Amino acid sequence: MKYPIANLLVPALLAMTLCAFASPVLRAQAATGSVTGQVSDSESGVYLYAVQVEIAGTSMTTVTDREGQFRFDRLPAGTCELVFNYTGSRTQRKTVEVRPGAETSLSINLRPEIVTLEKFVVTGEREGDAASMARQRNAANVTNVIAIDALGRMTNENTGELLMRLPGIVAEMGDHGEVESVTIRGIIGEFNSMTVDGVQQGNTYTERRVPRTDMLSGALFEEIEVVKSHTPDMPADGLGGAVNIKTRGPLSAGRRGVYYRLGARYAAPFYDHTPMRDGRLIHPLFNITYNDVFSIGSGKPNLGVSLNLLYNERASSYYRTRRSYERTTESPAFVWDYWAEDVYNNRKQMQASLKLEYKLSPGTKFWASLLYADSADPWHTARQMRATVSENTQHTATLNANGQPAGTGSILPGYTDGVTSVWGPTAAGRNSTRLIAQSYIYAWDARERQITLGGEHRDGPLNIDYTIGYFRSVSDHNTPMSGDRPAGGVFFASVSDPWWRLDTRESMLRPSFTQFGGASSIYDPASYTALQLTARDYVRFDKNFNAGINAKYSLPLPLRPLLKTGIYYRNRQNGQTKVNSRRWTSNAEGLYAQLSDPAIVTSTDLRSPPAKRIPWVSVADAAADIYDNPGRWAENIYYNVSNAYSGERKVTENITAAYAQTQFRAGRFFALAGARMEHTGIRSQGRVLSRIVSTTAERAADPVAAAKRDYNNPVSLESDYTHWLPSVHLKYTITKSLIARLSWSNSIGRPRFADLFPSTSVNNADMILSVNNPGLKPQQSENWDLMLEYYYNPLGQLSAGYFRKNLSKFIVRDRGGVVPDDPDGPYYEYAGYDIVSEFNGGDAKLEGWELSWRQRLTFLPGLLRGLTVSANYTTLKTEGDYGSTSSGATITSLAGFVPRSANFVVNYGYRKFSVRLMANHRSSYLHTYASDPTLALHAYSRTVWNLSLNYEMVRRRITFFCDFDNLTDQPVRYYTYSKARLAQSVLHDRVINFGIRGAF
């Protein structure tokens, strides 16, 4: 890989050097003085972050850091008045004397505006609200900030549960019922970024970039910020925005504290659950936080320690169905493929974080943080039934003179929107219809580790900070073992030619499925043949190292402009290794009947009498039989070896960057402008399929040699690209409480790792080569933001914003030319074949509005003064095309963009009691695009209500809590073409969280 960016880093390094040498010279130019101080909350004693401190009558303004500290340098000698503004606290003024060549230190305590209303307000939530609003108010760009404590503890301790409460953010739900990632302003999580303390997070579930928000508990952190308009000092990742999760700053607390939570997740029996959940109704959750400060070699606290420990069992189960319909725009449309699946898993999370902060001197601070997270799912269990028909019989049968079905169609005439009947036409040969019973038990174990080291040095107007971070995520995707043999895997069997009927008239979500004819009975274990067991075993990894250094210098000019510059490096490796999957097959007569377990029942079976239930095999028993009776099974050696070759792959991505920016304030006007340059080099490694593959006879004769010849073809490819990313951010304080913002910025969304690995598949009959494209470039976005924000006490905020994104270089999959006849080309053996691959193409325009309101209703009479209401609403409109070489039509609904989303939260507190009701809504939207409108997948609208009840024993500092998730049992649903065609549905089990939390 080439790195021309190295030449471009020289200006940034020179600027930082000049700043370092200029500092002592410029500070000595005049007889001036300095004022420093530390601001804290008068009630809690916590140091306040982002307090605005200004010198009255001037444009000189600063904000406090995480330890509540502020500093003014080069002030003329004499008297000046400082003004302290912090949302939720009373404005305070302080007159100080500036002495030439000296430093004046202050200690300021701000009194909360609502201190007299403590009987209505939970202290932690008040402090969280105030911190969030202050950070957002003083941000240089369009940023949303939310403290972990702002809404109290979330039901599942999932950071995504907090993110989805912010305007413009929509949750992407996983099958297990929790938030896995979020979209930001219509951009899916894949093309946004998420960091913890500035270190990029990874994902080892799949070969995607987006981290799963359910991997790390919110209990480990203090604050989440979402930057929607990038500044030059930020990495450019994030078409929609960038999420940064911050660990707790121990020095900011200023005192010792221990906080704990002890409870359980309870799947109450009066809720609907899958049969697999029976007997597994309650699971523990526990976390504890210890924070302390010490004095090392000085009279003031200068060493802070924060330790967080967590254990959580996130057991869940769900019932899922899938349906494929006739490709027609007419109604009714028949169903030719139906799935029903029960799933149960218990993910056990063990997490810990440690943060140390040490202040060597007033101007020098060092910090280190460690993050440890294990997430194990040792017995992920599922049972899946699928009824389908062969492709050439997916049409309506004809009737003969006797009124009996004939011909080659599998769909009986007379179908409706509610009922489809399917038979097996003999004229088309056997196996035109099939029922597949598939069970699996597999294990998954992810281990995440992160270490971050940083420091900050302040010398008058010069400030230098640096960070070095390393993140590693490794996950084992394997099969549970019993000693040295598999105790699980994916077990498959099928029945040929059952005549089946799907009836959704009573329930679309829980339809009736029955067999009404056919040569073989799906209820008879003897009918099941073609048994197969696959034991998976591979390791995925995602490693990230990054380092950066920044220098800021306040120039001695009338407007006190601040110059900031820096350099950044990131190395990320993503891939898969140690592939050792194995497969066995059997056609032994009666084997399925011997292995079937009549005690196994699924959600589909519950709707049928015992004699009409599908027989299921215990996967563990099938795995044991392979070793106990090896003569009944044949191992597929070719599959094992070929997977070991093709499954090994790796992408290495190196990013080097430099930036320069400046900012200044002139009265009520603030401006920040600059540019960032990033160079990315990519090397991808993997193995591809040979042009001429082995024959069936060759595989049978020597499967190892055949697999090696077919798949042991290593390929290593390189590519690189460079982006220049300017931005301008303007802010005007119209009044003390009203702020206007205008931002123009540029950001990128890098392609998935799964699209960068060398990978080929060949259709020799049609001369088509399907190949990944390691040369893919990022999708790009030019962003415009206009925002009005109004802040008022106590802890109130009203904002309205318009945004627009001009998106380009969409990543699409299509035919893209012919393999050239070039002996030096990577695919010369396929010369003349059409290439199907991912390409950069297509453009789109996205625009929308964000409205947000939050207020404590203290003006209401009597007991109503304990009410707090917050709400936000986002609307999006899109227009664009997918840049397809076969179709460039304009599309007004782009996949993944949710047109409307909203949140509503009402809190009420009185004395020891508090209640919180939350609603989260998203409208229907296009989930997956297809040029055939009957295949495009749309999501139904969804509104979820959660309820939390709390009873606080103030003197003992103990709170009893009880949280109810998804009160109205809202499923996740998708449809194709029209809402009458339910294509997918997931019914999650519901749980109640209860326990105690407190402090001492």
N, C-alpha and C positions, 0 to 999 in steps of 0.2 A: 504494500500500500504506500502511496505517496502522501506526503504531508507538506504541501506548499504553504499551509497556514503558519508554519514555523516562522517564515519571513514576516508575517503580519503581526506577530506577537511583539516584535521589537519596539514599535511605538508605545505599546502599553507598558512594557518594562521600563522604557526611558521615562515615561510620564511618572511612574511610581517612584523611580529613583530621584527625579527632580523634586518631587513632593517631599521626599525624605530630607534632601539637602536644603531645600528652601525653608523648611519649617523654622529652625532656630534663627535663621537670618531675618525672616520677616517678622517674627515675634519680637525681635530686638529693635525694630524700627521706631517704635513709639513707646512712650511711658504709659502703658495701659495696664489694666488688671483683669482678673478673671473672677467669675462667680460660679460656684458649683453647689449642688444640693441633692437632697434625697427626699422623695415624696412618698407618704404612706397613707393608708386609710386609718382614720382616727378610731374607728370601731373595732376593726379586725387586726390592725397592725401590719397588714400585708402591704408590701411595697407596690406602688401603682405603676403600671406599664402604660405608655402612650399618653401621659398627661401633657397637655399643651402648655408650654411655658413661653410667655412673650414678654419683651421689655416694652412697657407702655410708651406710646408715642413714637415707636420705631417699627421697622419691618422685621426686626430680629425675633425669630421664633425657633423653638426647638421642642422636642418631645422627650420624655423620660425613657430610659431603657428598661430592660426587664427587672432591674433592681431598683427602679424608681429614681435613677440618677439622671441629672442633667448638667450641662456645662455651657457657659458663655465665655469666650476668650476675646482678647483685644478690645475690651470695653474702655471707653475714656474714663479717666478718674472723675469721681464725683458721686452724686446720688442718683439712683435709678429705681424705678418701681417695677417689680415682677408681678405678672398676672398669671394665675394658675386656673386652667379650665379642664374639667374632667366630667364626662357625661355621668349623671347620677350623683354628682357632688356639687356643693356650693362653690361658686367662684371665690377665690381668695387672692388678696393682694399683699405684697410684702415689699417694703422699702429697704434697700440695702445701700451700704457705702462701698464704692469701688476704690481700692487703694492702689496707687501705681506700683507695678512690679509685685503685687501680692495677690493672694487667692482668698476670696471670701466664701465660707461654707455655710449652708443653711440646712435646716431640717424642718420640713413642712408636713403638717397633718391636715388632710382634707376631710371634712365632715360630710357624710352621705346626706343627700337631700331627703331621703325617706327614712332617716333613723327613727323617727317617731312612729313609723308604721311597721316595726319589726314583728308585731304580732300577726301581720298578714304576709310576711315575706320570709322565705327561706334564705338564710344568709349566703350560702354557697351560690344559689342561683342569682341573687342580687349582684354579688361580686363578679360572676361570670357574665351577666348582662352588661355591666358597666365596662368590663375589660373589652368585650367584643365590640361594643359601640365606639369606645375610645380608639381602638386600633383601626377600625374601619373609617372613622371620621378623619383621622390624621394620615391615612394612607395617601401616597402620591398618585395612585392609579385606582382603577375600579376594582375593588377587592371586597369580598364578603368574609367576615370573620365570625366564628362561633366558638365560644368556650365550651369545653366538655361539660361543665356544670350548668350551662345556661338553661337547659331544659330538664335538669335532673338526670338521673341515670336512665339510659335507654334500656328497652326490654331485653335485647340480646347483646348489649355491650358492643355493638357493631358501629364502627366509625361511619359506615354508610347510612345508618339510621339518623345521624346528625346531619350529614351532608344533604340528604334528601329534603330536609326542612328549609334549605336555603333557596332563594329565588333562582329560577333558571336551571335547577338541578333535578333530574329524574332518576329514580332508582332502577337499576337493572336487577331483577329478582332472579335468584337461582332456583333450581327445582326444589331445593330443600326449604324454601320459604324465607330465606334471608337475603339481604342486599349483598350482591357479589361485586358490583361496580356501579358507577353512576355516569349518566350522560350530562354534559355541561353545555347548555345552550344548543341542544340538539346533536352535539357531537358525542358519539359513543365513547366509552371508556378506553377503547383500544387506541384512540388518537389523542388522549389527554395524558397528563403525567401525574404521578403521585410520589411524593418524597416524605421521608421522616427525618426531620432536622436537616433537610437539604440533600439527603442521600436517596437516590432513585431506588424504588422498590421493584421487586421482580414477581414473576408468576411461574410456578412450576406445575400447576394443574394442566395448563395447555401451553402451547408455544405462541403465546400472545404477550403483548407488552403490558397490558393493564393488570395491576395487582388486584387481588381480591380483598375487598374491604372487610370481609369476615375473618380474615386471617389474624388480624391484630385487634385486640380489645381496646375500646376507647378508655377503659379504666387506667391504661398505662400512660395516657397523654393529658395535656393541659388545654390545647387549643388547636383548631383547624382553620386554615385560611385558604380561600379559593381566589386566585388571581385571575381575572378575566381579561385584563389588558396587560400584556407583557411589557416589562421595562428591560432596558439593555443588560442589566446586571443579572437577569434570570436566564437559565437555559431555555432554548426556544421551543422545547417540546410542549405540545398542548394546543390543538386547534381550537378547542372550546375553552380551555382554561387549565390552570395548574393547581393541584392540591398539595399543600404542605402541612404535615401533621407535626406538632411540636411537643416534645417531652417537657415535663415540669421543670421549671427553674428553681432549684432549692433555695438559692440566695434571695429570691424575690419574696419568699414566704417570711423570711426574717425571724423565724422561731421554729420550735420543735412541734411536730404534729404527727399523730397516727390516725389513719382513717381506714375503715374496714367495711366489708360487705359480706354477709353470710346468708345464703338463701338456697332456693331450689327452683327448678323448672318442673312444673307439674302438668302432665297431660290428663286433665280431668276426665273421668269416665263418661260424663254427660256430654262430651264433645264426640264427634265422629272421628274415628281413627282407622287406619288399616289394621287387619288382623295381626300383622307382625309387631304392632306396637303393644298388643296385649301383654301384660306382665312387665312392661318396661315404662312405667308411667311417671316416675320421678327421678330427677338427676340433680346433683349438687352444683352449686356455683359459689366461688369464694375469691375475694381479692383483698389485699391489704397494702396500704401505702404508708411508708415511713419517711418523714422529712425532718431534717435537723440542720442546724448551723453551729459552727464552732469558731473559736478565735484561736488562730495559730500565729504566734509571734506578734500579736497586736491586740489592742483593747477592743477592736470592733470585730464582729463576725466576718470572717473572710473565707471560710470553707463551708460549702453547702453540700449536703448529701440527700439524695432522693432515691428510695428503693420501692419498687412495685412488684408484687407477686400475685399471680392469678392462677386458679384452676377452675375449669369450666367444662361441663359435659353438655354439648349442644346436640342432644338427641332429636331426631326429626324423622317423620315418615310422610309419604304422600302417595296419592293415587293419580296416575296420569293416563290420558287417552290421546290417541292420534287417529286422524281419518284422512284418507285421500279420496277426492271426488272426481267424477267425470269432468273432463275438460270441455265445459260448455258454459255459455252465458245464459242459457235457458234454465228455467225451473220446471220440474225438480231435476236434481242431479243425483245419480246413484253413488254409493260408497263402494270402492273396489279394494280398499286396504284399511284394516282396522287394527289398532294396537290398544292393549290395556296393560298397565304395569303397576305393581306395588313395590315401594322402595322403603327401606329402613336403614338408617345409619346413626351411629353415635360417635360424633367427633369429640375427642378428648383434647382439650387445649391446656397446655402448661406454658405459662409465659412469665417473663421477668424483665425488668428494666432497671438500670442503675445509672444515675447521673451525678457527676461530681463537678462542682464549680469552685475554683480557687482564685481569689483576688490577691495577687502578689503586691499590688500597690493600687492607688486610686485610678491609675491609667492603664493597668495591665491585668488582664484576666485570662485564665486558661480553663477549659472545660473538656470533659470526656463523658461519653454516654455509651452504654452497652445495652443491646437488645437481644433477648433470647426468646424464641417462640417455637414450640413444638405443637403440631396439630396432627393427631393420629386417628385414623378411622380403620380399626383393625378388622371389622366384620361388616363391610358395606354389602347389604343383601338386597336382592331384587328378584322379582318373578314377573315375566313378561309373556303375554299371549298375543300372537299376531295371526290374523286371518287375512289371506290375500289371494289374488287370482293372477294368472300369468298375463304378460303384456298383450299377447295376441288374442286374448279373449275378453278384454276390457270393453265390451259393448253388449247391447241387449240381445238376448236370445230370441229366436223366432218360435212360433208355436205351430205344431203340425195339425193335421185334420182332427186328431183326437184331443187337441188342446194341450198337448204335452210339449215341453221345450225341446227344440232341435237346433241344429246348426252349430256354430262355433262360439256364440256369445255366452258369457257366464252370468249375465245379469238377467233375472227373470223380469218379464214385462209387468207393468203395474206398480213399479216402485214409486215411492212418494218422498217428500222431504223428510218424513219420519221413519220410513221402513225401506230397507234394501234386502232383497233375497238373492242369494248366489248359489248356483249349482255347478256341477262339473260336466260339461258337455263331452260325450263319448266321441263325437266326430273329431274333436280337437286332440284326442289322445288323452291318456291319463295325466294326472298331476296338473290339470288346468287350475285347480283350487288347492290350497294348502293351509294348514294350521300349524304354526310353529310355537312350541313351548320352550321358553328360554329362561333359565335361572342362573343367577351368578352371585358368587361371594368373592369379593376381592378386598385387598387391604391397600391403604394409602397412608403414607407417613411423610409429613413435610417438616423440615427443620430450617428455620430462618435465624440467621445470626447477623448482627450489625454492630460495628464499632465506629464511633465518630470522635475525632479529636479536633479541637479548635482553640484559637486564641485571638485576643484582641489587644491592641496596643494603641493608646491615645497619648499624643504629645502635643498639647495645645490644639492648633487647628488641624493637625494631621491625625488620621485614624487609619490603622492597618488591621485587617482581620484575615484569618485564613482557616480553612477547614480541610480535613482529610477524612474520608469515609470509605468503609468497605462493607458491602452487603452480600450475603450469600444465602441462596435458597436452594435446598436439595430435597427432592421428594422421591420416595420409593413407591412405584406403582407395581404391586406384586400380588401374590396369592397367599392367603394364610397357610401356614405350614403346621403339620403335626409331626414333630420329629424331623425326619429328612424327606417327608413326602408332602405333596400339596393337600390341603384340607379344603380347597375351594377351587374357583375358576369360573369360566363361563360355559354352562352346559346347554346343549342344543339338541332338540329332537323335533320331528315333524310327523304330521298325518296327511296322507294324500287324498284328495278328492272329497273332503267333507262338504255337504251342502249347508250353508250357514245363513243366518238371518240376524240383522242388526236392527233393533227397534228403539228409537229415541223418543217416542211419543210421551212416555211418562217422565223421562229425565234425559236432557241432553248431556249432562255431566256424568251420570251413572246409567248408561244405556243397558238395555237387555240384549244379551248375545246368546243365541241358541243354535243347535244343529237340527235340521229337519229332514235330512236324508243323506244319501251317499253310501259308497261301499264300505267305508271305514268309520268307526265311531270315535269322536274325539274324547268320549268319556270312558273308553276302554283302553287301559294301559298297553294292551297287546297291539294296538294299532300304530304305536309310535315307533318309527324307524330312523335310520341315518343319525345315530347318536354321535355326539361330538363334544369333547371337553378341551378347552383352551386355558392354560395356566399362564397368565401374563407375568412378566418380570422385566422391568427396565427402570432406569434412573433418569430423571430430568434435573437439570441444574440451570440456575440463573445467577450469575455473579457480576457484581458491579463495583468498580473502584473509581472514586472521583476525588479530585483535589482542586482547590481554587484559592486564589489570594486576591484581595481587593484593597485598594487604597483610596481614601477620601481626604480631600484637602479644601479647607475653607479659604478662599482667596481674599486678600485684604483690599477689596474694592467696595464701592458704595453699597451695592446690593448684596454683598457677602455671597457671591456665587460659590456653590460647592462643586468641585470637580471630583469625579469618581471614575476609576478605571480598574481593570483586573483581567486576569487570565484564568482559564478553566480547562480541565482535562478529565475525560471519562472513558473508561474501558469497560465494556460490557460483553459477557460471554453467555450465550444461551444455547442449550442443546440437549441431546439425549445420548445416554451411554449404557453400558452393561446390559444390553438387550439379550435376554435368555428366555424368551417365551417358548412354550411347548404345546403341541396339539396331538390329541389322540382321537381316533374314530372307531366305531364299532357298528356292525350290523348283526350282532348275535341275536338270535331269535328269543323273544321273551325277556330280554335283559331289562328293558324299560319297566316292565311289570315287576320284576324282582327288586328294582331300585326305588320304585314309587313309594311315597309315604302318604297314606290317607289322612294323616293329621294336618297336612299342609293345606291351608285354605287362603284364597285371595279375595280381594274386594269384589271381583266379578263373580266368584263362586258363591258369595253370600246371597246373591240375588237369585240363586237357582237351588232346587232341591238337591239333597246329597247324591242322588243317582244321576244328576245332570251336571256334575262338577268335573272340571278338568283334573286329571291326575298329575301330580307334581313329584319331581325327583329331588331328593336332598343332594345338593351339589357335593357336600362333604362325603356322602356315601358313594357317589359316582367316582370321586377322586380316589377314595380308598379301594374301590373295586379294581381300578387300573393296576394297583400294586398287588392286591390279593389274588386277582385272576388275570394275569397279563395275557393269557392266551385269547381272551375275548376282545382285546383291544389292539389296535395297530397305531404305532406312533408315526406321525407325519414328519419324518426327518427333513425333508426338503423345506417344509414350512419353517421348522425351527432354525435351520441354518440360514435360509434366505432372510428371515426377519432379523437375525443377528447382524447381518451385513447392512441391510437397508435401514435398520433402525438407528444406526450410529450416525450422528450428525452434529454439527456445531457451527454457530455463527459468532464471529468476533467483530465487535463494532468499536472503533476508536473515534472519539470526538475531541477536538481541540478548539478552543474558542478564545476570543478577546473582545473587549468592549470598551467604550468610553462614553460617558454621559456627564451632563452638567445640569444643575438645578439652581434656581434662585427665587427669591420672593421680593415683590415690590408692592408694599402695602397689602392689599387684599388679594393680590394676584400671585399665583405660584406656577412655575413652569419647570418641566423636566424633559430633556431631549437628549438623544444619543443614538448609537447604533451598535449592533452586535454582529460579529462575524463568526460563523461556525463551519468547520470543515469536518466531514465524516468520511471515514474509510472503513470498508466492510470486506471481510474475508469469510466466505462460506465454504464448508467442507461437508461432503457426504458421498454416498454411492448411488449410482444410477443403473437402470436396467439395460442389459445388452440389447442391441438391435435384433440379433438372432438368438432367440431363447431356446432352451433345451426342450426336447419332445417329451411326451408322457412316458415313453419307453425308456428314455435316457434318465429321467427322474427316478423311475422305479429301479433301474439297474444300479445307479450310483447317485443317490440323492445329494450327498455332500458335494461331490464334484460338480453336479449340475447346478446346485445353488450357488456355488462359488463362481462358476463361469457366468451365470446369469446376473449376479448382484455384486460381486466383488470388483466393482469398477469405480475406484475412487476419483472424485472430481473436486478440485479446489478453484474457486472463482473469486475475483476481486473487483471492487468498484469503489467509487468515491464521488462526493459532491460537496459543493460549498454554497452557503447561503449568507447573504447580507440582509440584516433585519433591523431597519431603523424604526424608531417610535418617538412620539411626542405626546406628552401628557400635560394638560392645563387644568388649573383649579382656581376657582374664584369664590371668595367668601363674600356673598352678597350681604348677609347680615351675620351677626354672631352665631345664629343657629342655622342659616340657610347656605348651602354649598352647591356650586355648580361645577361639573367636571366635563371635560372633553378629551378623549384619548384616540390616538391613531397608532396602531401597532401591527406587527406581523409575527406570525407563529407558524409552526409546522407540525405535522403528524406523521411520524415515521412508519413504514410498513411493518406488518407482523413478521416475526421471525419465521413463522411457518411458511411465509411466501419467499423467504430468502435462501432456504436450504436447497442445495442441488437435488433435484427430484425429477424423474422422468417416468412417463408411462406411454406405451406405444400401441396405436391401432394400425397394424400393418395393412389390414384390408382396405381401410379408407385413407391410408398414408397420412396419419395425424400424429404429431408428436406433442404431447402435453408436458410442459416443462415449467418449473418455477423460474422466476426471473430475479436473480440476485442483484441485478442492476436497477431495481425499482427505486424511484426517488420518493421523497415524502410528499404527502398532500400539503398544500399551502393555504394559508388564510390571511387576508388583509382585513383587519378589524377596526371598526369605528364604534365608539361608545360616547353617548351623551347622557349624563346623569344629574338629577337634582336630588339633594338629600337635606332633610330638615330634622334637626335634633332638638328635643325639648325635655325638660325635667318633669317628673322623675322618670328617667330611663325610657324616654319615648323616641321613636324614630319613624319618619315617613319618607319614602323615596320613590322616585319614578325614573325609569331609564329606557332609552332607545338604543338598540345595537344593530349593527349590520356586519355581516361577514361575506367577503367575496372569496369563495373557495375555488381552488384550481388544482389540476393534476390529480383528479380522482383516480383511485386504484380500481381498475376493472379487469375482468377476465374475458378474453375474446381471442379470435384468430388474429394473428399479427404477422403475416408474411410467410415466407418459405425458407427452410434451412438452406444456407448458401453452399455451393459446391467448393468449399475451401478446405484443403487438407489440414490446415492449421486450426480450423475452427473446433470448438468443443464438441459439436454434434455432427461432425462430417459424415459419419456413417448413416445419418438420416437425411442426406442431401436430397432436396426435392420434396420433402414432407412439409405439410402445412404445420405451422406452430400455433398451439393454443397456450396462452400464458397470461400472466397479470401484466398490465400496462398502465402507465400514467396517462390519463385522458379525462376529458369531461370537466365542466365547470358548473358552478352553482352560486346562487345568491341566497343568503339567509338573512332575514331581518326579524326583529321581534321587540317586544316591550316587557319590561320587568317592573312590577309594582310591589311595594313592601310596606307594611305598617306594623308597628309594635308599640304598645302603650300600657302603662299601669294606670288603671282607672281610679286614681285616688280622689278625683273630684266628685265621685258618686257618694251618696249619703250612707251612713251607717255601715252595715256589714258588707255592702257591695264594694267598699273601698279595697277589699282584698282581691279584686278581679284584675287579671292581666290578660290582654288579648294580643295575639299576633297573627298576621295573615300575609300571604304573598301570592301573586298570580303572574304567570308568564305565558305569553302567546308568541308563536313562531309562524313564519310564512316562508316557504322555500320555493325555489324555481331553478331548474338546471337540467343537465343531461349527463349521461354516464359515459360519454365519449366513446361509445362503442363503434367499432369499425363497420359493424353491420347495421347499426341504427343510431342516429344522432338526434332522435326526437326529443323535444323539450318535455320535461316531466315536472309537474307542480308539487308532487309529494315524493320526497326523497326518503329512502329507507333510513330508519333510526331516528328521524326527527319527530318529536312529539309536539303537535300543534299547540296544546294547552296543558298547563300543569298548575297546581295550586296547593297551598298548605293553609291549615287553620289550626291554631292552638289556643285554648283557653285554660288559664290557671286560676284557681281560687284557693285562697288560704285564709284560715281564721284560727287564731291561737295555735292549737296543736295539730289541727287538721289541714290537709291540703289535697286538692284533686286536680288532675290534669287530663284534659280530653284533647286528643290530636287527630286530625284528619289529613290524609294525603291523597291527592287526586291527580290522575293523568288521563288525558283524553285518548280515544282510539288513534292509532297511527300505523303507517306502513312499516312493518318489521323487516321483511325480506323482499327485495325487488325481484321481479321476473318480467321478461318482455311479454309473456303470455299472462294476461290479467287473471286468468282462472288459477294460476299457480302462485301469484303474489300473496305473501302472508301478512295479514294485518292483526294488530292487537286490539282487543276490546278495551273500552275505557274501564278504569278501575279506581275505586275509592276505598281506602282502608282506614278504619277507626281504631285507635288504641286508647286505653284508659289506665290511669295510674292513681292509686290511692295511697296516702301517706299519713302517719300519725307520729308526731315528733314529741319526745320527752326532752324538753330543752335542757333541764338541769343535768340530766344524765347524758346528754348529747347522743341520744339514740333515736333512730327513726325506723318505724315499722312500715314496710312497703308491700304493695300488692299490685302487680301490673297485668293487664289483660290485653293480649295481642290479637288483632284482627277480629274485632267484636262481631262483625256481620258475616264472617266466614267467606270473604271474597276470594274466588279462585283466580288464577292466572289463565286467560283464555286468548286464543288466536283463531282467526277465520280466514278462509280464502274466498275471494270475489265478493260475497255478500255475508252479512251477519247471520244469515240462516244456515251457513255452512261452517259449523264449528269444526276447526281442523285440529286444534290441540287444546287440552285443558289440564290443569294441575290443581288438585285439591290438597292443600297442606293441612297437617294436623295443627290444632291450636293448643297453646300452652298458657299457663298462668305462672308468672314469676312472683315469688313471695320470699320474705326474709326480713332481716334487719341490717341497718347500716348505721355507722356512728363514728365518733372520734373521741380520742382521749390524749 
